[in-house]
């Protein structure tokens, strides 16, 4: 766990900017899914439930995707010799 936190702390600034912008996007998706699920809770439309859960699962996938890709790109950038 400490290894992952050190990777994020020592990440290139341009990569970390893309990572945090992506995480902001995912947070907006999580808020949207919470809004849809709260509307479902009040009117009990099953379609709203599936839409809210699908958006929530997608946002969790995107969070993992942004984190893994940011670590991979930073590792590749550090390992390639610069001319």
C-alpha beads as a LAMMPS data file, in Angstrom:
LAMMPS data file: protein, C-alpha beads

83 atoms
82 bonds

1 atom types
1 bond types

-500.0 500.0 xlo xhi
-500.0 500.0 ylo yhi
-500.0 500.0 zlo zhi

Masses

1 110.0

Atoms # bond

1 1 1 0.000 0.000 0.000
2 1 1 2.868 2.318 0.825
3 1 1 4.356 1.550 -2.588
4 1 1 1.190 2.753 -4.353
5 1 1 1.042 5.971 -2.324
6 1 1 4.695 6.664 -3.107
7 1 1 3.970 6.113 -6.804
8 1 1 1.179 8.699 -6.689
9 1 1 3.288 11.142 -4.666
10 1 1 6.292 10.967 -7.014
11 1 1 4.255 11.051 -10.218
12 1 1 5.017 13.481 -13.050
13 1 1 2.925 16.645 -12.779
14 1 1 1.247 16.314 -16.190
15 1 1 0.224 12.734 -15.447
16 1 1 -1.063 13.600 -11.991
17 1 1 -3.115 16.448 -13.475
18 1 1 -4.819 14.034 -15.885
19 1 1 -5.334 11.583 -13.014
20 1 1 -6.980 14.152 -10.757
21 1 1 -9.133 15.509 -13.596
22 1 1 -10.269 11.954 -14.266
23 1 1 -11.020 11.401 -10.594
24 1 1 -13.073 14.606 -10.545
25 1 1 -15.058 13.297 -13.513
26 1 1 -15.633 10.002 -11.674
27 1 1 -16.756 11.859 -8.566
28 1 1 -19.337 13.733 -10.646
29 1 1 -20.558 10.390 -11.992
30 1 1 -20.851 9.031 -8.447
31 1 1 -22.894 12.078 -7.431
32 1 1 -25.121 11.651 -10.489
33 1 1 -25.698 7.991 -9.666
34 1 1 -26.514 8.886 -6.050
35 1 1 -29.045 11.446 -7.282
36 1 1 -30.659 8.916 -9.614
37 1 1 -30.783 6.291 -6.867
38 1 1 -32.351 8.761 -4.431
39 1 1 -35.023 9.583 -7.031
40 1 1 -35.578 5.848 -7.446
41 1 1 -36.026 5.558 -3.695
42 1 1 -38.855 8.076 -3.759
43 1 1 -40.750 6.954 -6.892
44 1 1 -39.736 3.241 -7.157
45 1 1 -39.169 3.079 -10.909
46 1 1 -37.041 -0.018 -11.571
47 1 1 -35.437 1.573 -14.651
48 1 1 -33.986 4.342 -12.470
49 1 1 -32.480 1.695 -10.200
50 1 1 -30.672 -0.031 -13.055
51 1 1 -29.510 3.278 -14.536
52 1 1 -28.180 4.463 -11.153
53 1 1 -26.408 1.199 -10.394
54 1 1 -24.911 1.063 -13.898
55 1 1 -23.540 4.606 -13.617
56 1 1 -22.158 3.823 -10.158
57 1 1 -20.399 0.665 -11.374
58 1 1 -19.036 2.515 -14.385
59 1 1 -17.624 5.275 -12.197
60 1 1 -15.864 2.709 -10.001
61 1 1 -14.404 1.118 -13.129
62 1 1 -13.210 4.520 -14.363
63 1 1 -11.555 5.260 -11.004
64 1 1 -9.569 2.025 -11.223
65 1 1 -8.815 2.673 -14.906
66 1 1 -7.447 6.178 -14.296
67 1 1 -5.307 5.042 -11.353
68 1 1 -3.840 2.012 -13.131
69 1 1 -3.178 3.886 -16.366
70 1 1 -1.559 6.798 -14.532
71 1 1 0.826 4.451 -12.723
72 1 1 1.592 2.562 -15.943
73 1 1 2.251 5.682 -18.004
74 1 1 4.415 7.208 -15.273
75 1 1 6.426 3.978 -15.017
76 1 1 6.884 3.797 -18.793
77 1 1 7.911 7.459 -18.953
78 1 1 10.509 6.996 -16.210
79 1 1 11.957 3.808 -17.744
80 1 1 12.431 5.194 -21.253
81 1 1 15.762 6.999 -21.570
82 1 1 15.400 10.631 -22.593
83 1 1 17.613 11.983 -25.372

Bonds

1 1 1 2
2 1 2 3
3 1 3 4
4 1 4 5
5 1 5 6
6 1 6 7
7 1 7 8
8 1 8 9
9 1 9 10
10 1 10 11
11 1 11 12
12 1 12 13
13 1 13 14
14 1 14 15
15 1 15 16
16 1 16 17
17 1 17 18
18 1 18 19
19 1 19 20
20 1 20 21
21 1 21 22
22 1 22 23
23 1 23 24
24 1 24 25
25 1 25 26
26 1 26 27
27 1 27 28
28 1 28 29
29 1 29 30
30 1 30 31
31 1 31 32
32 1 32 33
33 1 33 34
34 1 34 35
35 1 35 36
36 1 36 37
37 1 37 38
38 1 38 39
39 1 39 40
40 1 40 41
41 1 41 42
42 1 42 43
43 1 43 44
44 1 44 45
45 1 45 46
46 1 46 47
47 1 47 48
48 1 48 49
49 1 49 50
50 1 50 51
51 1 51 52
52 1 52 53
53 1 53 54
54 1 54 55
55 1 55 56
56 1 56 57
57 1 57 58
58 1 58 59
59 1 59 60
60 1 60 61
61 1 61 62
62 1 62 63
63 1 63 64
64 1 64 65
65 1 65 66
66 1 66 67
67 1 67 68
68 1 68 69
69 1 69 70
70 1 70 71
71 1 71 72
72 1 72 73
73 1 73 74
74 1 74 75
75 1 75 76
76 1 76 77
77 1 77 78
78 1 78 79
79 1 79 80
80 1 80 81
81 1 81 82
82 1 82 83
